[in-house]
Amino acid sequence: MRFSDPAPEPGAAGAPAENPPGAGSPAEGAGPRHAALGLGVPADAEPWRDPGTYWPSLSAAVAHLDAPVAVLGLDALRFNARDLLRRAGGLPLRVASKSIRVRAVLDALLELPGFSGIFAFTLPEALWLAERCSDVVVGYPSADRNALKRLLADERLASRITLMVDDEAQLDLVDSLVPPGRRPLVRVCLDADASWQAPVLGFIGTRRSPLHAPEQALALARRILARPGFTLVGLMMYEGQIAGVGDAVPGALPANQLMRWIQARSMAELTERRGVIVRGLRQLADLEFVNGGGTGSVEATGRDPSITEITVGSGLFAGHLFDTYRAFSPAPAAAVALDVVRRPKPDTATVLGGGWIASGPPGASRVPQVAWPPGLKLLPREGAGEVQTPLTGSAAADLSVSGRVWLRHAKSGELSERVNEFQVVHDGVVVGVLPTYRGEGKAFL
């Protein structure tokens, strides 16, 4: 597998100065020093197991900073990285950048044995990341003509980036921009549908690729191989109905039992169908990887003998959506502290901001969750707002103006997209500051 380029040693030509991790905004291609994250070492402790100590210690660590204050708990992040490796059982893990959006964290993960390559969400992002990482798969097809032109004009970037395709029209677009004889070879990955076409329940999964049946996937593969200027290097099949849906939602026993039944049968069908596709593709091309899964399906996906790597992302920062799975218990590594700015009623405290909603079906699972103090909840008719979020409950009476409330977001990317930096906290002290994509002046989607 291909890993990111090694960083120069401190003091060498072109190396960054000896600074705390994330001190200042990095120059293009340089990046903050991230070795101090030490994601390969065990967590010193598991302080999140005692919420009554954990959250107040984070409050104390960032009390001098103005809200919103986004925090990464270093021990929690270390725990999640190592736990994902444990769950993968030796299969390489590709990092879904959408759920991180912090280059220093991506860099640190790629230095950790077991993590290999990035799963990007747009081609412009992939072009930026490929300056430092030699293996970037764009997770979704792209029709960004300017970004495609950049890719097709640069031999080095073209060797590092793999485009996602599920339709020959996507190849036609590439050829219309630069014909095969005048561009580098374009690496492509075939995206095949991993949903379950259940006999009674119908479509279960995410609507992505039109290629469901093995013969559909193999037919497009043959057309790719017949066209000059392209090379087929991988297959991706994302089982969102397993990876992205919890099966241990509190207070929902019947729904959990139904979901476990659906996921078991869906995985059995997918394992058989994916195996047929992979065997057929390997007779046609020398595949470098077969990618599947997500944070919520690491164990199930890893048992499929066709899989060579698993994509993970949200399980590293661990939004609250991932508290609802039986198979694992991630640590709450990322959270944001917001200030109370008004008290409309004795039992209501209103914080500034907070309504950063996760993607997916609208509902309670996609809104932020109050992590601390306990005894607060959203107002059902108002919810979480972009500029203000009123909270009610027993704890509201004890909150004064300028008091702090901690929120965890449902996934991870929505938090990184709304703040410029994360404070890295270890043992109750801020030990580094890491810029997000936004903090580096980047907004991709």
Phi, psi and chi 1 to 4 in degrees:
 res  aa     phi    psi   chi1   chi2   chi3   chi4
   1 MET       -  154.7  -54.4  -60.4  -66.3      -
   2 ARG  -100.5  131.7  -61.8 -178.4  -60.4  159.3
   3 PHE  -109.2  170.5  -70.9   82.5      -      -
   4 SER   -66.3  154.5   57.0      -      -      -
   5 ASP   -61.4  139.3  -69.2  -18.9      -      -
   6 PRO   -65.1  141.8   23.8  -32.7      -      -
   7 ALA   -77.4  147.6      -      -      -      -
   8 PRO   -66.1  151.6   23.7  -32.9      -      -
   9 GLU   -67.4  144.2  -68.1  -62.9  -38.3      -
  10 PRO   -53.8  133.7  -24.3   33.2      -      -
  11 GLY    93.8  -16.7      -      -      -      -
  12 ALA   -76.8  164.7      -      -      -      -
  13 ALA   -58.8  127.8      -      -      -      -
  14 GLY    82.2   -1.7      -      -      -      -
  15 ALA   -82.7  149.7      -      -      -      -
  16 PRO   -69.4  156.4   24.2  -31.9      -      -
  17 ALA   -67.9  162.8      -      -      -      -
  18 GLU   -74.3  102.9 -166.1   76.0   43.5      -
  19 ASN  -133.9  164.5  -71.4  -42.1      -      -
  20 PRO   -62.4  155.9  -17.4   28.1      -      -
  21 PRO   -59.3  124.6   19.9  -30.0      -      -
  22 GLY    80.5   11.6      -      -      -      -
  23 ALA   -65.9  114.5      -      -      -      -
  24 GLY    78.4  171.2      -      -      -      -
  25 SER   -87.4  131.6  -65.9      -      -      -
  26 PRO   -74.2  151.7   28.6  -33.9      -      -
  27 ALA   -74.3  160.7      -      -      -      -
  28 GLU   -56.2  124.0 -178.6   73.8   11.1      -
  29 GLY    84.7   -8.1      -      -      -      -
  30 ALA   -96.0  -61.5      -      -      -      -
  31 GLY    81.4  156.0      -      -      -      -
  32 PRO   -71.4  158.2   27.7  -33.3      -      -
  33 ARG   -69.8  127.5  -67.1 -170.7   66.8 -116.1
  34 HIS  -122.4   -0.7   49.2  -95.1      -      -
  35 ALA   -60.8  -28.9      -      -      -      -
  36 ALA   -66.4  -13.9      -      -      -      -
  37 LEU   -62.6  -32.6  -72.8  175.4      -      -
  38 GLY    54.2   47.5      -      -      -      -
  39 LEU   -68.1  -14.6  -61.4 -173.5      -      -
  40 GLY   -85.6   -6.8      -      -      -      -
  41 VAL   -98.5  153.4  -57.3      -      -      -
  42 PRO   -63.5  151.2  -17.9   29.9      -      -
  43 ALA   -60.2  139.2      -      -      -      -
  44 ASP   -62.1  -35.0  -68.4  -16.7      -      -
  45 ALA  -158.0 -179.3      -      -      -      -
  46 GLU  -125.1   68.6  -62.9 -176.0    0.1      -
  47 PRO   -63.7  -24.0   23.2  -33.9      -      -
  48 TRP   -66.4  -15.7   58.3   90.9      -      -
  49 ARG   -65.4  -18.2  -53.6  -70.6 -174.6 -169.0
  50 ASP  -119.4   84.0  178.6   10.2      -      -
  51 PRO   -56.0  -33.7  -24.1   34.3      -      -
  52 GLY   -64.7  -18.8      -      -      -      -
  53 THR  -102.8  -39.5  -60.0      -      -      -
  54 TYR   -61.6  -54.5 -177.0   57.9      -      -
  55 TRP   -69.5  -42.7  -63.2  104.8      -      -
  56 PRO   -60.8  -31.2  -28.4   37.9      -      -
  57 SER   -69.4  -36.0   72.4      -      -      -
  58 LEU   -66.4  -40.6  -66.7 -177.8      -      -
  59 SER   -58.7  -44.0  -65.8      -      -      -
  60 ALA   -65.6  -37.0      -      -      -      -
  61 ALA   -65.1  -32.6      -      -      -      -
  62 VAL  -114.9   17.6  -61.2      -      -      -
  63 ALA   -60.0  -26.2      -      -      -      -
  64 HIS   -83.8   -3.7   60.9  -68.0      -      -
  65 LEU  -104.8  145.3  -60.8  172.5      -      -
  66 ASP   -77.1  144.9  -69.8  -32.0      -      -
  67 ALA   -78.1  156.6      -      -      -      -
  68 PRO   -73.2  138.1   27.5  -33.4      -      -
  69 VAL  -116.2  111.6 -173.6      -      -      -
  70 ALA   -91.1  135.5      -      -      -      -
  71 VAL  -127.2  142.7  162.4      -      -      -
  72 LEU  -113.2  117.2  -76.2  175.4      -      -
  73 GLY   -77.3  117.5      -      -      -      -
  74 LEU   -64.3  -44.6 -176.4   54.2      -      -
  75 ASP   -61.7  -39.4  -81.6  -30.2      -      -
  76 ALA   -65.9  -41.8      -      -      -      -
  77 LEU   -64.7  -42.4 -175.5   58.5      -      -
  78 ARG   -61.2  -43.7  -73.0  172.0  172.1  171.9
  79 PHE   -60.2  -46.2  173.7   87.5      -      -
  80 ASN   -64.8  -40.4  -70.1  -21.3      -      -
  81 ALA   -63.0  -46.7      -      -      -      -
  82 ARG   -68.9  -34.7  -69.8  172.7   62.5   86.9
  83 ASP   -69.3  -36.6 -165.0   52.2      -      -
  84 LEU   -63.2  -40.2  -77.0  164.9      -      -
  85 LEU   -63.9  -41.2  -69.6  171.5      -      -
  86 ARG   -60.7  -46.7  175.6 -166.5   63.0   78.8
  87 ARG   -63.9  -31.4  -65.1  172.4   58.8 -154.2
  88 ALA   -74.2  -18.7      -      -      -      -
  89 GLY    60.6   33.5      -      -      -      -
  90 GLY   102.6  -14.3      -      -      -      -
  91 LEU   -73.0  139.7  -82.1  174.9      -      -
  92 PRO   -63.1  148.1  -20.4   32.0      -      -
  93 LEU  -112.1  125.5  -62.8  176.1      -      -
  94 ARG   -96.5  134.8 -175.5  177.4  -68.1  -86.6
  95 VAL   -90.0  123.2 -173.2      -      -      -
  96 ALA   -79.5  105.2      -      -      -      -
  97 SER   -65.8  -26.1   59.7      -      -      -
  98 LYS   -56.1  -33.1  176.2 -179.3   73.2   69.5
  99 SER   -90.5    0.0  -58.1      -      -      -
 100 ILE  -117.4  -64.9  -54.7  -63.5      -      -
 101 ARG    56.8   34.7  -54.7 -169.8 -162.4 -153.5
 102 VAL  -136.3  109.9  179.9      -      -      -
 103 ARG   -62.3  -36.4  -84.4 -153.8  -61.9  177.8
 104 ALA   -63.6  -36.0      -      -      -      -
 105 VAL   -70.2  -41.3  174.2      -      -      -
 106 LEU   -58.7  -45.0  -64.8  175.4      -      -
 107 ASP   -60.4  -45.2  -71.4  -14.4      -      -
 108 ALA   -64.6  -38.4      -      -      -      -
 109 LEU   -64.9  -40.9  -71.8  165.9      -      -
 110 LEU   -71.7  -14.9  -67.5  178.6      -      -
 111 GLU   -83.1  -11.4  -69.9 -180.0   -8.5      -
 112 LEU   -90.4  119.8 -172.2   58.5      -      -
 113 PRO   -54.0  130.0  -26.4   35.7      -      -
 114 GLY   112.5  -25.9      -      -      -      -
 115 PHE   -98.9  133.3  -74.1   89.9      -      -
 116 SER  -150.7  112.9 -179.5      -      -      -
 117 GLY    85.0  164.5      -      -      -      -
 118 ILE  -119.8  142.1  -69.1  174.4      -      -
 119 PHE  -106.6   97.5 -164.4   81.9      -      -
 120 ALA   -84.8  163.9      -      -      -      -
 121 PHE  -107.5  -17.1   58.8   97.4      -      -
 122 THR  -139.1  159.9   71.0      -      -      -
 123 LEU   -69.3  -42.2 -179.8   54.6      -      -
 124 PRO   -56.2  -40.3  -28.1   36.5      -      -
 125 GLU   -62.6  -43.6 -179.6 -149.3   17.9      -
 126 ALA   -61.2  -40.1      -      -      -      -
 127 LEU   -61.3  -39.5  -68.2  166.1      -      -
 128 TRP   -69.0  -47.0 -175.4   57.4      -      -
 129 LEU   -67.8  -31.4  -66.1  176.4      -      -
 130 ALA   -69.7   -9.7      -      -      -      -
 131 GLU   -66.6  -24.0  -64.5  -66.5  -18.1      -
 132 ARG  -118.1  -18.9  -62.5 -135.9  -61.3 -110.8
 133 CYS  -120.9  133.6  176.8      -      -      -
 134 SER   -91.7    5.8   64.4      -      -      -
 135 ASP  -145.1   92.6 -177.3    5.3      -      -
 136 VAL  -124.4  119.0 -177.1      -      -      -
 137 VAL  -100.4  126.2  174.3      -      -      -
 138 VAL   -80.3  119.0 -175.6      -      -      -
 139 GLY   -72.8  -13.2      -      -      -      -
 140 TYR  -137.9  148.7  -51.7   85.0      -      -
 141 PRO   -59.5  149.6  -24.0   34.3      -      -
 142 SER  -122.0  138.1  178.3      -      -      -
 143 ALA  -118.7   21.5      -      -      -      -
 144 ASP   -79.0  100.4 -171.8  -38.5      -      -
 145 ARG   -64.3  -41.8  -72.2  168.9  171.4   78.1
 146 ASN   -64.4  -41.3  -74.0  -29.6      -      -
 147 ALA   -66.7  -40.8      -      -      -      -
 148 LEU   -61.5  -41.1  -73.3  167.6      -      -
 149 LYS   -61.9  -40.2  -72.5  177.4 -178.3  177.1
 150 ARG   -61.5  -43.9  -77.5 -173.2   57.2 -158.5
 151 LEU   -62.0  -44.4  176.7   73.7      -      -
 152 LEU   -74.5  -11.5  -58.7  176.5      -      -
 153 ALA   -98.8    1.1      -      -      -      -
 154 ASP  -132.3  108.9 -168.0  -46.5      -      -
 155 GLU   -60.5  -39.7 -173.9   90.9   37.5      -
 156 ARG   -66.8  -47.4  179.0  170.8  175.3  -94.5
 157 LEU   -65.1  -38.3  -69.4  176.1      -      -
 158 ALA   -63.8  -28.6      -      -      -      -
 159 SER   -79.5  -15.1   71.5      -      -      -
 160 ARG  -103.7  -19.0  -68.7  174.3  161.4 -132.3
 161 ILE  -113.4  135.9  -66.4  173.9      -      -
 162 THR  -114.7  125.2  -58.7      -      -      -
 163 LEU   -84.8  149.1  -61.4 -179.4      -      -
 164 MET   -95.8  132.8 -166.8   65.8   65.5      -
 165 VAL  -137.2  146.3  -61.4      -      -      -
 166 ASP  -144.4   12.7   58.2   24.8      -      -
 167 ASP  -154.8  137.3 -169.6  -44.9      -      -
 168 GLU   -64.8  -22.8 -162.9  164.9    7.9      -
 169 ALA   -60.9  -28.7      -      -      -      -
 170 GLN   -67.9  -33.8  -64.7  149.0   -1.3      -
 171 LEU   -71.7  -38.4  -52.2  179.7      -      -
 172 ASP   -59.2  -40.0  -66.2  -21.4      -      -
 173 LEU   -61.3  -44.4  174.8   59.1      -      -
 174 VAL   -59.8  -47.7  172.0      -      -      -
 175 ASP   -63.3  -32.4  -79.0  -13.4      -      -
 176 SER   -69.9  -24.0   72.7      -      -      -
 177 LEU   -84.3  -47.2  -62.6  172.7      -      -
 178 VAL  -145.1  118.8 -176.9      -      -      -
 179 PRO   -66.1  158.9   20.4  -29.7      -      -
 180 PRO   -53.9  -40.2  -25.0   32.5      -      -
 181 GLY   -72.5   -8.2      -      -      -      -
 182 ARG  -118.3   21.6  -66.5  163.5   45.0 -166.9
 183 ARG  -146.7  165.1   68.3  165.7 -167.2 -111.1
 184 PRO   -68.4  163.9  -13.3   25.9      -      -
 185 LEU   -64.2  133.7 -165.0   63.7      -      -
 186 VAL   -99.5  122.6  175.1      -      -      -
 187 ARG   -81.1  132.0  -63.2  166.3   51.1   86.2
 188 VAL  -131.7  150.2  -61.7      -      -      -
 189 CYS  -118.8  134.4  173.4      -      -      -
 190 LEU   -83.9  126.8 -167.4   65.6      -      -
 191 ASP  -100.9  112.4 -175.1   -8.8      -      -
 192 ALA  -109.1  146.5      -      -      -      -
 193 ASP   -68.4  131.0  176.5   41.8      -      -
 194 ALA  -109.0    8.4      -      -      -      -
 195 SER   -69.1  164.9   67.4      -      -      -
 196 TRP  -105.1  121.1 -176.4   32.9      -      -
 197 GLN   -89.4   81.6  -48.6  -64.4  -34.6      -
 198 ALA   -68.3  140.8      -      -      -      -
 199 PRO   -55.6  -40.8  -24.5   33.3      -      -
 200 VAL  -107.9  -41.8  176.3      -      -      -
 201 LEU   -77.5  -19.5  -62.0  174.0      -      -
 202 GLY    82.6 -147.9      -      -      -      -
 203 PHE   -69.8  125.5 -178.9   93.0      -      -
 204 ILE  -132.5  115.0  -63.4  175.6      -      -
 205 GLY   147.8 -155.5      -      -      -      -
 206 THR  -112.3  138.3   54.5      -      -      -
 207 ARG   -83.9   97.3  -63.4 -168.6 -177.2  -84.1
 208 ARG  -119.5  -93.3  -63.4  167.9   67.9  103.5
 209 SER   -80.5  146.8  170.0      -      -      -
 210 PRO   -79.7   -2.8   30.1  -35.3      -      -
 211 LEU   -94.2   97.7  -50.4  173.2      -      -
 212 HIS  -104.5  -53.5 -176.7   80.5      -      -
 213 ALA   -73.7  145.8      -      -      -      -
 214 PRO   -53.2  -40.4  -29.5   36.4      -      -
 215 GLU   -64.8  -29.3   53.4  -92.7   25.7      -
 216 GLN   -67.9  -45.6  -67.0  175.0  -52.1      -
 217 ALA   -64.5  -43.1      -      -      -      -
 218 LEU   -69.1  -33.8  -64.6  175.6      -      -
 219 ALA   -64.0  -43.7      -      -      -      -
 220 LEU   -67.1  -37.8 -179.3   55.5      -      -
 221 ALA   -58.5  -42.0      -      -      -      -
 222 ARG   -64.5  -38.5  -67.7 -173.0 -175.1   95.2
 223 ARG   -68.9  -35.9  -66.9 -162.9  -64.7  -85.8
 224 ILE   -61.8  -46.9  -66.6  171.4      -      -
 225 LEU   -68.6  -22.4  -65.7  168.7      -      -
 226 ALA   -82.3  -11.0      -      -      -      -
 227 ARG   -98.7  134.6  -63.8  178.1   65.6  136.9
 228 PRO   -70.8  150.0   24.6  -32.8      -      -
 229 GLY    93.4   -2.2      -      -      -      -
 230 PHE  -127.1  148.7  -62.1   96.1      -      -
 231 THR  -133.6  129.9  178.7      -      -      -
 232 LEU   -87.9  116.0  178.6   61.2      -      -
 233 VAL  -115.9  -13.7  -60.1      -      -      -
 234 GLY  -159.5  168.5      -      -      -      -
 235 LEU  -128.3  137.6  170.5   71.4      -      -
 236 MET  -127.4  131.7 -168.2  -83.9  -72.2      -
 237 MET  -138.8  113.8  -62.3 -180.0   72.2      -
 238 TYR  -102.6  114.5  170.6   59.9      -      -
 239 GLU   -88.5   72.0   48.0  -92.2   58.4      -
 240 GLY   -61.4  -29.0      -      -      -      -
 241 GLN   -69.3  -12.0   69.2  -84.7   19.2      -
 242 ILE  -110.1  -47.2  -57.0  167.0      -      -
 243 ALA   -72.9  -29.5      -      -      -      -
 244 GLY  -109.1    9.9      -      -      -      -
 245 VAL  -129.9  121.3 -176.1      -      -      -
 246 GLY   -71.7  150.9      -      -      -      -
 247 ASP  -119.2   16.3   63.3   -8.2      -      -
 248 ALA  -141.4   49.2      -      -      -      -
 249 VAL   -71.8  126.5  179.5      -      -      -
 250 PRO   -56.7  135.3  -24.3   34.2      -      -
 251 GLY    73.1   16.2      -      -      -      -
 252 ALA  -131.9   51.6      -      -      -      -
 253 LEU   -57.5  -49.6 -179.0   59.1      -      -
 254 PRO   -60.3  -42.1  -24.5   35.3      -      -
 255 ALA   -65.8  -37.6      -      -      -      -
 256 ASN   -64.1  -42.4  -70.0  -26.9      -      -
 257 GLN   -64.6  -40.8  -68.8  173.4  -27.9      -
 258 LEU   -64.2  -42.1  175.3   60.5      -      -
 259 MET   -64.7  -39.5 -177.0   52.9   59.8      -
 260 ARG   -64.4  -38.9  -66.5  166.4 -166.5  170.9
 261 TRP   -63.3  -46.3 -178.4   88.2      -      -
 262 ILE   -62.4  -46.6  -72.6  172.6      -      -
 263 GLN   -65.5  -39.1  -69.7  176.9  -21.4      -
 264 ALA   -64.2  -44.1      -      -      -      -
 265 ARG   -73.3  -36.0  -80.7  148.1 -174.5   79.8
 266 SER   -63.5  -42.1  174.6      -      -      -
 267 MET   -67.0  -37.3 -163.1   69.3 -142.9      -
 268 ALA   -64.1  -44.4      -      -      -      -
 269 GLU   -64.6  -42.5 -176.6  -82.6  -25.0      -
 270 LEU   -66.4  -42.2  176.1   58.5      -      -
 271 THR   -57.9  -43.0  -61.6      -      -      -
 272 GLU   -67.5  -46.8 -179.2  178.3   -6.9      -
 273 ARG   -68.9  -41.3  179.6  162.8   50.8   90.4
 274 ARG   -64.1  -37.5 -176.9  157.1   47.2 -163.7
 275 GLY   -61.1  -40.5      -      -      -      -
 276 VAL   -62.9  -44.0  173.4      -      -      -
 277 ILE   -63.7  -45.6  -65.5  173.0      -      -
 278 VAL   -64.3  -43.8  170.4      -      -      -
 279 ARG   -61.3  -39.8  -72.0 -169.5  -67.1  -86.9
 280 GLY   -66.8  -42.4      -      -      -      -
 281 LEU   -65.4  -38.0  -72.1  177.5      -      -
 282 ARG   -68.5  -19.4  -68.2 -159.6 -178.7  -80.5
 283 GLN   -77.7  -17.0  -67.5  177.6    5.9      -
 284 LEU  -103.2  -34.5  -58.9  173.1      -      -
 285 ALA  -145.9  159.6      -      -      -      -
 286 ASP   -91.3   86.1 -175.1   15.7      -      -
 287 LEU   -67.5  135.4  -63.8 -177.2      -      -
 288 GLU   -84.2  -30.2  -65.1  178.7   11.4      -
 289 PHE  -155.4  153.6   62.5   87.3      -      -
 290 VAL  -126.1  111.7  176.3      -      -      -
 291 ASN  -105.3  140.2  177.7  -77.0      -      -
 292 GLY  -156.9  175.9      -      -      -      -
 293 GLY    79.8 -172.5      -      -      -      -
 294 GLY  -169.0 -178.6      -      -      -      -
 295 THR   -50.7  -41.6  -71.1      -      -      -
 296 GLY   -78.7   -7.6      -      -      -      -
 297 SER  -128.4   21.9   72.5      -      -      -
 298 VAL   -54.3  -48.6  170.9      -      -      -
 299 GLU   -65.7  -48.8  -68.2   87.6   -8.2      -
 300 ALA   -63.7  -44.3      -      -      -      -
 301 THR   -66.5  -38.9  -57.8      -      -      -
 302 GLY   -64.3  -21.4      -      -      -      -
 303 ARG   -80.5   -9.6  -72.2 -168.4  -70.8  -91.9
 304 ASP   -77.8  116.7 -175.4  -21.5      -      -
 305 PRO   -66.1  -14.1   22.2  -32.3      -      -
 306 SER   -77.6  -22.2  -61.3      -      -      -
 307 ILE   -77.1  137.1  -69.4  -67.0      -      -
 308 THR  -113.2  -13.8   68.0      -      -      -
 309 GLU  -159.0  156.2   62.5  174.8   38.6      -
 310 ILE  -125.9  137.1  -58.2  170.5      -      -
 311 THR   -88.0  134.1  -63.3      -      -      -
 312 VAL  -137.2  152.4  -63.6      -      -      -
 313 GLY  -157.8  -66.0      -      -      -      -
 314 SER   -62.6  -25.9  -70.9      -      -      -
 315 GLY   -68.6  -11.5      -      -      -      -
 316 LEU   -80.3  -48.9  -69.9  153.9      -      -
 317 PHE   -84.6  -26.3  -75.7    5.3      -      -
 318 ALA    62.6   71.5      -      -      -      -
 319 GLY   -63.9  165.7      -      -      -      -
 320 HIS   -69.3  -16.4   70.6   75.8      -      -
 321 LEU   -57.1  -29.2 -173.4   66.6      -      -
 322 PHE   -90.5   10.3  -64.0   90.2      -      -
 323 ASP   -81.3   -7.2  -66.6  -15.5      -      -
 324 THR  -106.6   29.9   61.4      -      -      -
 325 TYR  -116.4  141.8  -71.2   75.5      -      -
 326 ARG   -73.2  -34.3  -77.3 -172.8  -55.7  163.1
 327 ALA   -74.2  -19.4      -      -      -      -
 328 PHE  -157.6  161.5   61.8  102.9      -      -
 329 SER  -134.2   89.3  -62.3      -      -      -
 330 PRO   -71.8  158.7   28.1  -34.2      -      -
 331 ALA   -88.6  143.3      -      -      -      -
 332 PRO   -73.9   83.3   27.7  -34.0      -      -
 333 ALA   -76.8  -36.3      -      -      -      -
 334 ALA  -112.6  137.5      -      -      -      -
 335 ALA  -158.6  166.8      -      -      -      -
 336 VAL  -132.4  137.2   62.8      -      -      -
 337 ALA   -98.9  130.1      -      -      -      -
 338 LEU  -120.1  152.8  -58.4  176.2      -      -
 339 ASP   -90.6  139.0  -78.5  -17.9      -      -
 340 VAL   -72.8  128.2  174.7      -      -      -
 341 VAL  -118.9  -13.3  -66.1      -      -      -
 342 ARG  -157.0  161.1   59.5  171.0   55.8  159.0
 343 ARG  -129.0   82.7  -64.0  -66.4  -48.5  -79.7
 344 PRO   -65.3  -26.2   20.4  -30.3      -      -
 345 LYS  -146.1  161.7  -67.6  176.7   61.1  179.9
 346 PRO   -59.5  -28.8  -25.7   34.4      -      -
 347 ASP  -102.7   20.0   65.6  -13.2      -      -
 348 THR  -136.3  131.4  -55.4      -      -      -
 349 ALA  -124.5  133.2      -      -      -      -
 350 THR  -110.8  125.5  -58.6      -      -      -
 351 VAL   -99.5  154.3  -63.7      -      -      -
 352 LEU   -84.6  119.8 -168.3   66.1      -      -
 353 GLY    86.0 -164.5      -      -      -      -
 354 GLY   110.4  -21.5      -      -      -      -
 355 GLY   -83.3   59.9      -      -      -      -
 356 TRP  -101.8  101.0  -52.3  -28.4      -      -
 357 ILE   -90.7  141.5  -51.1  -58.0      -      -
 358 ALA   -81.8  158.9      -      -      -      -
 359 SER   -72.0  160.7   61.1      -      -      -
 360 GLY   117.5 -173.1      -      -      -      -
 361 PRO   -64.5  130.6   22.0  -32.9      -      -
 362 PRO   -58.0  141.0  -20.9   32.3      -      -
 363 GLY   160.7 -178.8      -      -      -      -
 364 ALA   -61.5  -29.4      -      -      -      -
 365 SER   -70.0  -15.0   67.0      -      -      -
 366 ARG  -102.9   -3.3  -99.0   55.9 -174.4 -178.9
 367 VAL   -97.7  160.5  -59.0      -      -      -
 368 PRO   -61.1  154.8  -20.7   31.7      -      -
 369 GLN  -118.0  134.1  178.8 -173.1   84.4      -
 370 VAL   -72.3  119.1  179.1      -      -      -
 371 ALA   -90.7  -34.7      -      -      -      -
 372 TRP  -162.7  140.0 -166.9  -95.6      -      -
 373 PRO   -77.8  158.8   27.9  -34.2      -      -
 374 PRO   -68.6  159.8   26.1  -33.3      -      -
 375 GLY    88.1   21.1      -      -      -      -
 376 LEU  -121.5  146.4  -67.9  175.5      -      -
 377 LYS  -149.0  158.5   61.4 -178.2  179.1  179.6
 378 LEU   -71.2  152.6  -59.7  173.4      -      -
 379 LEU   -76.8  127.7  -62.4  179.0      -      -
 380 PRO   -61.6  -28.8   18.7  -30.2      -      -
 381 ARG   -92.0   -3.7  -66.9 -172.6  178.7 -178.8
 382 GLU  -124.0  -38.6 -167.3  160.6  -13.7      -
 383 GLY    67.5 -154.8      -      -      -      -
 384 ALA   -95.0  126.3      -      -      -      -
 385 GLY  -105.7  154.7      -      -      -      -
 386 GLU   -62.4  -39.2 -176.6  178.8   14.6      -
 387 VAL  -105.7  -25.1  -69.6      -      -      -
 388 GLN  -151.0  149.5   72.6  159.9   35.7      -
 389 THR  -134.5  105.1  -61.1      -      -      -
 390 PRO   -78.3  138.0   24.6  -28.1      -      -
 391 LEU  -125.9  137.9  -59.0  165.9      -      -
 392 THR  -125.2  162.3 -171.8      -      -      -
 393 GLY   137.3  179.0      -      -      -      -
 394 SER   -61.6  -33.0   58.7      -      -      -
 395 ALA   -76.6  -15.9      -      -      -      -
 396 ALA   -62.7  -33.7      -      -      -      -
 397 ALA   -63.7  -24.4      -      -      -      -
 398 ASP   -92.0   -1.7  -62.4  -35.4      -      -
 399 LEU   -97.0  127.4  -71.9  169.8      -      -
 400 SER  -106.3  168.0   58.6      -      -      -
 401 VAL   -57.2  132.5  169.7      -      -      -
 402 SER    85.9   -1.2   79.9      -      -      -
 403 GLY   -66.8  159.6      -      -      -      -
 404 ARG  -108.5  137.8  -73.3  -85.7  163.3   93.2
 405 VAL  -124.6  134.1  173.2      -      -      -
 406 TRP   -99.6  130.6  -74.1   95.1      -      -
 407 LEU  -115.9  143.1  -62.5 -175.3      -      -
 408 ARG  -110.7  137.4  -68.7  175.1   63.0 -155.5
 409 HIS   -92.5  161.9  -72.9   78.0      -      -
 410 ALA   -65.3  -43.3      -      -      -      -
 411 LYS  -113.9 -120.6  -65.3 -174.9  179.1  178.0
 412 SER  -148.2  -38.7  -61.1      -      -      -
 413 GLY   -62.2  -32.4      -      -      -      -
 414 GLU   -66.8  -31.4   69.2  -90.9   24.5      -
 415 LEU   -71.9  -47.0  176.4   54.9      -      -
 416 SER   -60.9  -30.7  -64.0      -      -      -
 417 GLU   -74.3  -16.7 -163.3   63.7   32.4      -
 418 ARG  -107.5   -3.6  -64.6  -57.6  -64.1  -98.8
 419 VAL  -126.1  156.2  -61.7      -      -      -
 420 ASN   -86.3  -22.7  -69.9  -29.2      -      -
 421 GLU  -159.7  159.4   59.8 -167.2   21.9      -
 422 PHE  -111.0  135.9  -82.0   94.6      -      -
 423 GLN   -86.3  124.6  -49.4  -66.3  -41.0      -
 424 VAL   -90.8  119.6 -178.4      -      -      -
 425 VAL  -114.2  132.0  175.6      -      -      -
 426 HIS  -140.5  129.9 -175.1 -124.5      -      -
 427 ASP    53.0   40.5  -75.6  -18.5      -      -
 428 GLY    76.1   13.1      -      -      -      -
 429 VAL  -132.1  141.7  176.9      -      -      -
 430 VAL   -73.3  117.6  174.4      -      -      -
 431 VAL  -108.7   -1.9  -64.7      -      -      -
 432 GLY  -176.8  163.3      -      -      -      -
 433 VAL  -131.3  123.4 -176.8      -      -      -
 434 LEU  -116.1  122.7  -56.6 -179.9      -      -
 435 PRO   -71.5  142.1   27.0  -33.9      -      -
 436 THR   -81.0  176.3   61.0      -      -      -
 437 TYR   -52.0  -47.4  -76.8    8.0      -      -
 438 ARG   -58.1  -41.7  169.0  173.6  160.0  157.3
 439 GLY   -66.1  -22.3      -      -      -      -
 440 GLU   -92.9    8.5  -65.8 -162.9   62.9      -
 441 GLY    80.8   23.6      -      -      -      -
 442 LYS  -117.4  133.9  -59.0  -66.8 -176.9 -179.4
 443 ALA  -140.1  111.8      -      -      -      -
 444 PHE  -100.7  -29.3  -64.5  107.3      -      -
 445 LEU  -165.0      - -170.2   62.2      -      -
